[in-house]
Amino acid sequence: MSNLTPVIKSIQDVMRQDSGVDGDAQRIGQLTWLLFLKVFDALEEELELTRDHYASPLPEALRWRAWAADAEGMTGDALLDFVDQQLFPALKNLPADPQRNPRGYVLRSVFEDAYNYMKSGHLLRQVVNKLNAIDFNRQAERHQFNDLYEKILRDLQSAGNAGEFYTPRAVTQFMVDMTNPQLGESVMDPATGTGGFLVCAIEHLRKQVHNAEQEAVLQNSIRGVEKKQLPHMLCVTNLLLHGIEVPSQIAHDNTLARPLRDYSNADRVDVILTNPPFGGIEEPGIEQGFPADVRTKETADLFLVLIQHLLKPGGRAAVVLPDGFLFGEGVKARIKEQLLQHCNLHTIVRLPNGVFAPYTGIKTNLLFFTKGQPTQHIWYYEHPYPQGVKTYNKTKPIRIDEFDAEKAWWGNEADGFAARVENERAWKVGIDAIRAANWNLDQKNPHVGEQQSHDPEVLLADYARLQAEAQALRDELKGILAECLNAKTAAGA
């Protein structure tokens, strides 16, 4: 089949007829678990051909080929009863041992919060039959899953609950290229989403694989954690299709819920690549697992504390963060101070507006740092729009070749980026200036004049900053007046 998108559209059209499926989010959830089982079965077929004595973690009656592959097989109430009363209960209760039964562990973690929303077994049979037109053992159709995957993400976004799931492919590719993971290093995304960073890292590492022993090293080097069920399932499916046979190190959990003190050296990794959800607030009590001086409920801030903690000495990170973190004060300032004391924040790439459209209009930055040495100075690089482009959008996203200028300028961390030079897009700020600015990382490009922005996000951020400054001045003035009144009262007494 040359194009999978019409198949998926026709499946969603069938689901719209079902009274149990309410809205895009449930349609996508339904499609995703069916896709997962179809993909899992296709990969098991491969393993049965290439591995002696391969044993499925599923009882024979629960495998896709047994209940779904025959177009004239179970349908109606019989199919619905099988899915609701046999398939789902069995998947949710598989032996969950990541060492002795890793594939069963993956299946259970994927399905523990999944649901069958469809109420018509006849419509479910139609959906299953349409999915059977896709052959995931054909390499061409497996590669097309990337296009299908992005369509699912776009649909999720329009359903209003996927803003944190997707980082543009060009951005993930650039971040992986610049951190340059090496075979034998562990790579982690603690806010995995649908797995974009990990897939890019796998593709980067696989170029270094030349034999079965090296492939085994790659298989064990990828780690991730995702809190929400649907992106977790999409992530595991994505990794299966990119050659990770048992993605048992992709946990369905909230990374932030584990207290920092509970992490040991065995949990630390060489490379972290992530776009932590920003603008969100964690549930009460999560912050208690963090040191008192950096406690906050803001998700992205907690993730930055966690990332520093999870890196091995000499470990490297590339993180997407909004402008608000760069100029934020209070707890944000303390987090930045600690970051610069314990890590070399050597580069901040400032992205223009629209890179994450349509998911968010917030202006974002890419922070690159290495743990173990304090920051002496920070290089900034202001990424421009391509010639003739005023903003990015769904039809004209950012492209990887736009980062060629940064790559040519980048240099080598081993020599302290000695080859870097300032230009109209690049400049360097010393640690003393950052400290004097109360750890404000929002350092403007000195090579361009003052620019007036009409971006609502920027204007709102400036307004919030000015309000905070005005409030601080009011508080200071009240303190001075109170002191004067107290002194006058004391003198009168």
C-alpha positions in Angstrom: 0.0 0.0 0.0 1.6 3.2 -1.2 -0.1 5.7 1.1 -1.3 4.9 4.6 -3.1 8.2 5.3 -6.3 7.3 3.4 -6.5 4.0 5.3 -6.3 5.9 8.7 -8.9 8.4 7.5 -11.3 5.7 6.5 -10.7 4.0 9.9 -11.6 7.2 11.7 -14.7 7.6 9.5 -15.8 4.1 10.6 -15.2 5.0 14.3 -17.3 8.1 14.0 -20.3 5.8 13.5 -19.7 4.1 16.8 -21.7 5.5 19.8 -18.9 4.7 22.2 -16.2 6.8 20.6 -16.6 10.4 21.6 -14.3 12.9 19.9 -10.9 12.8 18.3 -9.0 12.0 21.4 -10.9 8.7 21.9 -10.7 7.8 18.2 -6.9 8.3 18.4 -6.6 6.3 21.6 -8.6 3.4 20.0 -6.6 3.5 16.8 -3.3 3.6 18.7 -3.9 0.4 20.7 -5.0 -1.5 17.6 -2.0 -0.2 15.7 0.3 -1.3 18.6 -1.0 -4.9 18.6 -0.8 -5.1 14.8 2.8 -3.8 14.9 3.7 -6.1 17.8 2.4 -9.1 15.9 4.3 -8.2 12.7 7.6 -7.9 14.7 6.9 -11.3 16.3 6.6 -12.8 12.9 10.1 -11.5 12.1 11.5 -12.9 15.4 9.9 -16.3 14.7 11.8 -16.5 11.4 15.1 -15.1 12.8 15.3 -16.6 16.3 15.3 -20.2 17.3 12.6 -21.2 19.8 11.1 -17.7 20.0 8.2 -17.7 22.6 5.5 -15.0 22.5 4.5 -13.4 25.9 0.9 -13.7 24.7 -1.3 -16.8 24.8 -1.9 -17.9 21.3 -5.6 -16.9 21.4 -4.7 -13.3 22.2 -2.3 -12.7 19.4 -3.4 -10.5 16.5 -3.2 -13.3 14.0 -5.6 -15.4 16.0 -8.5 -13.0 16.5 -8.0 -10.2 14.1 -6.2 -11.4 10.9 -9.1 -13.3 9.4 -11.5 -10.9 7.6 -14.3 -13.4 8.1 -13.4 -14.1 11.7 -15.1 -12.9 14.9 -17.4 -10.0 14.7 -20.4 -8.4 16.4 -21.1 -9.2 20.0 -18.6 -12.1 19.9 -15.7 -9.8 19.0 -16.7 -7.2 21.4 -17.0 -9.7 24.3 -13.6 -11.1 23.4 -11.9 -7.7 23.4 -13.6 -6.5 26.6 -13.7 -9.7 28.6 -10.6 -11.6 27.5 -8.1 -9.5 25.6 -7.9 -6.4 27.8 -8.1 -8.1 31.2 -5.3 -10.5 30.1 -3.1 -7.6 28.7 -3.5 -5.6 31.9 -2.5 -8.6 34.1 0.5 -10.0 32.2 3.4 -11.0 34.4 5.2 -7.7 34.9 8.9 -8.7 35.3 11.2 -6.6 33.2 14.0 -9.2 33.6 12.3 -12.6 33.1 9.5 -11.5 30.9 10.5 -8.1 29.3 8.1 -8.3 26.4 5.2 -9.1 28.7 6.3 -6.2 30.9 6.1 -3.8 27.9 2.7 -5.1 26.9 1.3 -4.7 30.4 2.8 -1.1 30.8 1.3 -0.1 27.5 -2.2 -1.4 28.2 -2.5 -0.6 31.9 -4.5 2.6 31.2 -5.8 1.8 27.7 -9.5 1.3 26.9 -11.7 -0.1 24.2 -14.1 2.6 23.5 -16.0 1.0 20.6 -19.5 -0.5 21.4 -20.2 -2.0 18.0 -18.4 -5.3 17.3 -19.4 -5.0 13.6 -17.8 -1.6 13.3 -14.7 -2.8 15.2 -14.4 -5.7 12.7 -14.4 -3.1 9.9 -11.6 -1.1 11.6 -9.6 -4.3 12.1 -10.0 -5.4 8.5 -8.8 -2.0 7.2 -5.7 -2.2 9.5 -4.9 -5.6 8.0 -4.3 -3.8 4.7 -1.1 -2.4 6.2 1.9 -4.8 6.2 4.4 -3.6 8.8 6.8 -6.4 7.7 7.3 -4.5 4.4 10.1 -2.0 4.9 8.5 0.7 2.7 5.3 0.7 4.8 7.3 0.6 8.0 9.1 3.8 7.0 5.7 5.3 6.1 4.7 4.9 9.7 6.6 8.1 10.3 4.2 10.0 8.1 1.2 8.2 9.7 2.6 9.0 13.1 2.8 12.7 12.4 -0.8 12.7 11.2 -1.8 11.1 14.5 0.1 13.9 16.3 -1.6 16.6 14.3 -5.0 15.0 15.1 -4.1 14.9 18.7 -3.2 18.6 18.7 -6.5 19.5 17.1 -8.2 17.4 19.9 -6.6 19.9 22.3 -4.4 17.6 24.4 -1.1 17.2 22.6 0.8 20.5 23.0 3.6 18.8 25.0 3.9 15.7 22.9 5.7 16.9 19.7 9.0 18.5 19.0 9.7 19.4 15.3 11.9 16.7 13.7 14.5 19.3 12.6 14.9 20.5 16.2 15.3 17.0 17.6 17.8 16.1 14.8 19.9 19.2 15.5 20.0 18.6 19.2 21.0 15.0 18.7 23.7 15.9 16.1 25.2 18.5 18.5 25.3 16.3 21.6 26.6 13.5 19.3 25.8 10.3 21.4 28.3 7.5 21.0 27.7 3.8 21.0 28.1 2.6 24.5 26.7 5.8 26.1 23.2 5.7 27.7 20.7 8.1 26.2 17.6 9.3 28.1 14.5 11.5 27.7 12.8 11.9 31.1 9.7 13.5 29.4 9.6 11.1 26.5 6.3 12.1 24.9 5.9 10.1 21.7 9.7 9.3 21.5 11.0 11.8 18.9 14.3 12.4 20.6 14.9 8.7 21.3 14.1 7.8 17.6 16.6 10.4 16.4 19.2 9.1 18.9 18.6 5.5 17.7 19.1 6.5 14.1 22.3 8.4 15.1 23.7 5.5 17.0 22.8 2.8 14.5 25.2 4.4 12.0 27.9 3.3 14.4 26.7 -0.3 14.6 28.6 -2.9 12.4 27.9 -6.2 14.1 25.5 -8.1 16.4 27.4 -7.3 19.5 27.3 -3.6 18.8 23.5 -3.8 18.1 23.0 -5.4 21.5 24.8 -2.5 23.1 22.5 -0.1 21.2 19.4 -2.1 22.3 20.3 -1.5 26.0 21.3 2.2 25.7 17.9 3.9 25.3 15.8 5.0 28.3 12.7 7.1 28.7 9.8 7.9 31.0 6.4 9.1 30.0 3.5 10.0 32.3 0.5 9.8 30.0 -0.8 6.6 28.5 -1.4 7.6 24.9 2.0 9.2 24.1 3.6 6.3 26.0 1.9 3.8 23.8 2.9 5.8 20.7 6.5 6.0 21.9 6.8 2.2 22.4 5.2 1.6 19.0 7.6 4.1 17.4 10.6 2.4 19.1 9.5 -1.1 18.0 9.3 0.1 14.4 12.8 1.6 14.8 14.4 -1.7 15.8 14.3 -1.6 19.6 13.0 -5.2 20.1 12.0 -4.8 23.8 11.4 -1.2 24.8 11.2 -2.2 28.4 13.3 0.8 29.5 10.5 3.2 28.4 8.6 3.5 31.7 5.0 4.6 32.0 5.5 6.8 35.0 6.0 10.4 36.2 9.8 11.0 36.4 9.3 13.9 38.9 7.4 11.7 41.4 10.5 9.9 42.4 12.5 11.9 45.1 15.9 13.0 44.0 17.6 11.2 46.9 16.3 7.9 45.6 18.3 8.0 42.4 21.6 6.1 42.6 24.7 6.0 40.3 23.0 3.2 38.3 20.3 5.6 37.3 22.7 8.2 35.9 23.1 8.6 32.1 25.6 10.0 29.6 23.2 12.0 27.4 19.8 13.6 28.1 17.7 15.0 25.2 14.3 16.4 26.1 11.6 19.0 25.7 10.0 19.0 29.2 6.4 20.2 29.3 6.5 23.9 30.3 3.8 26.1 31.7 2.4 23.1 33.6 1.9 22.7 37.4 2.7 19.4 39.2 0.3 17.8 41.6 0.7 18.7 45.3 3.5 16.9 47.1 5.8 16.3 44.0 8.0 19.2 44.9 8.7 17.6 48.3 11.1 15.2 46.6 13.4 18.1 45.7 15.8 20.2 47.8 14.1 22.9 49.7 15.9 25.8 48.0 14.6 24.8 44.5 11.1 23.6 45.3 8.5 24.7 42.9 5.3 23.3 41.3 6.3 24.4 37.8 7.1 21.3 35.7 9.9 22.6 33.5 11.8 24.0 36.5 11.7 20.7 38.3 12.8 18.8 35.2 15.9 21.0 34.9 16.9 20.2 38.5 16.3 16.5 37.8 18.3 16.6 34.6 21.4 18.0 36.4 21.0 15.3 39.0 20.6 12.4 36.4 23.7 13.3 34.3 26.9 11.4 35.0 30.0 13.6 35.5 30.9 14.6 32.0 27.4 13.9 30.8 25.8 16.1 28.1 22.3 17.5 27.8 20.3 19.4 25.2 17.0 20.8 26.6 14.2 22.9 25.1 13.1 25.7 27.4 10.9 28.8 27.0 12.1 32.5 27.3 10.3 32.7 30.6 12.9 30.4 32.2 15.8 32.5 30.9 14.7 35.7 32.6 12.7 34.2 35.5 13.5 35.2 39.1 13.1 33.6 42.5 13.3 29.8 42.4 14.2 30.0 38.7 17.2 32.2 39.5 18.4 29.7 42.1 18.0 26.8 39.6 20.0 28.7 37.0 22.7 29.6 39.6 23.1 25.9 40.5 23.1 24.9 36.8 26.0 27.3 36.1 27.9 26.2 39.1 27.7 22.5 38.4 27.5 22.4 34.6 29.1 24.2 31.7 26.2 25.8 29.9 28.2 26.5 26.8 25.6 27.3 24.2 22.0 28.7 24.0 20.4 28.6 20.6 17.6 31.2 20.5 14.8 30.0 18.2 12.4 32.5 16.5 8.6 32.5 16.9 6.5 29.8 15.3 9.0 26.9 15.5 6.4 24.9 17.6 3.4 26.2 15.7 0.6 25.2 15.9 1.2 23.6 19.3 2.4 26.8 21.0 3.4 30.3 20.1 5.8 30.6 23.0 9.4 31.6 22.0 11.8 28.8 22.9 15.5 28.2 23.3 17.9 25.2 23.1 20.2 24.9 26.1 23.4 22.7 25.7 25.4 21.9 28.8 27.9 19.4 30.2 28.1 18.4 33.8 31.2 18.6 35.9 32.8 22.1 35.3 31.3 25.5 36.2 30.3 27.8 33.4 32.8 30.5 32.5 30.9 32.1 29.6 27.9 31.3 27.5 27.8 31.4 23.7 24.5 32.6 22.2 23.3 31.9 18.7 20.2 33.6 17.3 18.6 31.3 14.7 17.2 33.4 11.8 14.2 32.7 9.6 15.2 31.5 6.1 15.2 34.1 3.4 11.7 35.3 2.5 10.1 33.5 5.5 8.3 35.6 8.2 7.2 32.8 10.4 6.8 29.0 10.5 3.5 27.2 10.3 2.1 23.7 9.7 2.8 23.8 6.0 6.2 25.5 6.3 7.9 24.0 9.3 11.6 24.6 10.3 13.9 22.4 8.3 17.2 20.6 9.4 19.2 22.3 6.7 18.5 25.7 8.3 20.8 24.6 11.1 23.8 24.3 8.7 25.1 27.7 9.8 25.1 26.7 13.5 26.8 23.4 12.7 29.5 25.1 10.7 30.1 27.6 13.5 29.8 25.1 16.4 33.4 23.9 16.8 34.6 21.3 19.4 33.9 21.2 23.1 37.2 19.4 23.7 39.1 22.6 23.0 36.6 24.9 24.6 35.0 25.8 21.3 38.2 27.7 20.4 37.1 28.1 16.7 34.0 30.0 17.5 33.9 33.6 16.6 31.3 36.3 17.2 29.2 37.4 14.2 25.8 39.1 13.6 24.1 36.0 15.0 26.6 34.8 17.6 27.9 36.5 20.8 29.5 35.5 24.1 28.6 36.6 27.6 30.9 36.0 30.6 29.7 34.5 33.9 30.4 37.8 35.8 27.8 39.6 33.7 25.3 36.8 34.2 25.9 36.8 38.0 25.5 40.6 38.1 22.2 40.3 36.2 20.9 37.9 39.0 21.4 34.9 36.7 19.3 36.4 33.9 20.1 34.3 30.8 18.0 36.5 28.5 21.0 38.2 27.1 20.2 40.2 23.9 22.2 40.1 20.7 24.6 43.1 21.0 25.1 43.2 17.2 21.5 44.4 16.4 19.7 47.5 17.5 16.8 47.5 20.0 13.9 45.7 18.3 10.3 46.3 19.1 8.3 43.1 19.3 4.5 42.8 18.6 4.4 39.2 19.6 1.7 38.7 22.2 3.7 36.1 24.1 6.7 38.5 24.3 4.5 41.4 25.3 2.8 39.4 28.0 6.2 38.2 29.4 7.5 41.8 29.4 4.3 43.0 31.1 4.7 40.3 33.8 8.3 41.2 34.3 7.6 44.9 34.7 4.7 44.1 37.1 7.1 42.0 39.2 9.7 44.8 39.2 7.0 47.4 40.2 5.8 45.2 43.0 9.3 44.7 44.3 9.8 48.5 44.3 6.5 48.9 46.1 7.5 46.3 48.7 10.9 48.0 49.2 9.2 51.4 49.6 6.8 50.0 52.1 9.7 48.5 54.1 11.5 51.9 54.1 8.4 53.7 55.3 7.7 51.1 58.0 11.3 51.5 59.2 10.9 55.3 59.3 7.6 55.1 61.2 9.0 52.6 63.7 12.0 54.9 64.2 9.8 57.9 64.8 7.6 56.0 67.2 10.6 54.8 69.1 12.0 58.4 69.3 8.6 59.7 70.6 8.6 57.1 73.3 
